Every structure is written in structure tokens, then in C-alpha cells.
Amino acid sequence: MLVILDDPLEIEAALHFIKCRFTSSPSRTVFVTISYRPTDLAVGVRWFSSHFSWIVFGIDGRMLLGLADKKPEERQGVALTLEFAIPHEGIDRFTPGAFAVDEYGNLLLVYRGALLSGHI
């Protein structure tokens, strides 16, 4: 059984843990433009070639994730596949992302939204 984290300190600790895991993993930073609302974002994304995916943190505490069939090109546009918005506290049923803990104490990132792009 999963338990969704709703305590602000537990959520902040989980977000810190996830950021540290992704930023310390072997990857390459690629500077790209992400189509975003209301304006495009020029950011450095962490590219994980073994998983054909990239991730970036920061936009209001959101995690943006992209899946690609090839490495993003420097200074080019990339498509956003998933946007994880984690509430800062409580359970927000309008926010697609959350942290959960399973019966073994494992931290999980859960997502109930839809893919934003049909291109994979």
C-alpha cells in the first residue's frame, strides 16, 4: 500500500533527495529551449543517454521530464513530455505529481497525469 506524503518537511526532504540523485548521476548538461507557457524556457537539461531522457528542476519546484529518440541538440528546441508538479504541502488532487512511501519505506515519485507529447 502506498502512502502519499503530505507533510511539508517530508515533501521538501523528498524533493531534495530526488534532486540530489538526478544531479549526481552521470549525465551531460545540454542547453536547450523548452516550449513552455507563457514563454519558452532556455535552460540546461540533464541528459541521460542510457534512458533517452532529460530532466530539469526549478520552475516553481516543478520537475520537467522529456523523452527523446536521440540526444537533444545544443541551443535547439525540445518537446516537454511530462511536468511533475509536487504540492508544497498537503494533498492537491489537481496536481499530477506526488511523493509516496511504500510498505518497505521506499520513496516513490508518483504521477497521475497524461503524457503531454505523443512523440516518443
C-alpha positions in Angstrom: 0.0 0.0 0.0 1.3 3.5 -0.9 1.0 6.4 1.5 1.2 9.9 -0.2 3.4 12.3 1.6 1.5 15.5 2.8 3.8 16.9 5.4 5.7 20.0 4.1 9.0 18.9 5.7 8.7 15.4 4.3 7.9 16.7 0.8 10.8 19.1 0.9 13.2 16.3 2.1 11.9 14.0 -0.7 12.3 16.7 -3.3 15.9 17.4 -2.1 16.7 13.6 -2.3 15.3 13.3 -5.8 17.2 16.4 -7.0 20.5 15.1 -5.5 20.0 11.7 -7.1 19.5 13.2 -10.6 22.2 15.9 -10.3 24.8 13.5 -9.0 24.1 10.8 -11.6 26.3 10.5 -14.7 24.8 12.7 -17.3 25.6 15.6 -19.6 24.1 19.0 -19.4 22.7 20.2 -22.8 21.4 23.8 -23.2 18.1 23.8 -25.0 14.8 25.7 -25.3 11.7 24.1 -24.0 8.3 25.2 -25.3 6.5 26.3 -22.2 3.8 28.6 -21.1 3.7 31.6 -21.1 7.1 31.8 -22.6 9.7 29.3 -23.8 12.5 28.4 -21.3 16.2 28.5 -22.2 17.7 26.0 -19.7 20.4 23.4 -19.2 18.8 20.0 -19.1 20.4 16.8 -17.6 20.6 14.3 -20.5 20.7 10.6 -19.6 21.7 8.8 -22.8 21.1 5.3 -21.3 17.4 6.2 -20.7 16.9 8.5 -23.7 15.5 11.1 -21.3 16.3 14.5 -19.9 15.2 16.3 -16.7 15.4 19.8 -15.3 14.3 21.2 -12.0 13.4 24.6 -10.8 10.3 26.1 -12.4 8.2 26.7 -9.2 9.6 23.5 -7.7 8.4 21.5 -10.8 10.4 18.8 -12.5 10.2 18.7 -16.2 11.0 15.5 -18.0 11.5 14.8 -21.7 11.7 11.5 -23.5 13.6 11.5 -26.8 14.7 9.2 -29.5 18.1 11.0 -29.7 20.3 13.4 -27.7 18.9 17.0 -27.7 20.9 19.4 -29.9 22.6 22.3 -28.2 20.6 25.5 -28.4 17.7 23.8 -30.1 14.1 23.3 -29.0 13.0 20.1 -27.3 9.5 18.9 -26.5 8.3 18.6 -22.9 6.9 15.1 -22.2 6.0 15.3 -18.5 5.7 18.0 -16.0 5.8 16.9 -12.4 4.2 19.5 -10.1 4.6 18.5 -6.5 2.4 20.3 -3.9 4.4 22.0 -1.2 2.1 20.6 1.5 -1.0 18.6 1.8 -2.6 16.6 -1.0 -3.6 18.6 -4.0 -5.9 16.5 -6.3 -5.4 18.9 -9.2 -1.6 18.5 -9.1 -0.5 15.4 -11.1 2.7 14.6 -9.1 3.3 13.5 -5.6 5.7 11.6 -3.4 4.7 8.3 -1.8 6.2 5.8 0.5 5.6 2.0 0.1 5.3 -0.6 2.8 9.0 -1.1 2.7 9.9 2.5 3.3 10.9 3.2 -0.3 10.4 6.7 -1.6 8.4 6.8 -4.8 7.6 9.6 -7.3 4.1 9.0 -8.5 2.3 10.6 -11.4 -1.3 10.5 -12.4 -1.2 13.0 -15.3 -1.1 12.3 -19.0 1.7 12.4 -21.5 2.0 15.9 -22.9 3.5 14.7 -26.2 2.6 11.8 -28.4 6.1 11.7 -29.9 8.3 9.1 -28.2 
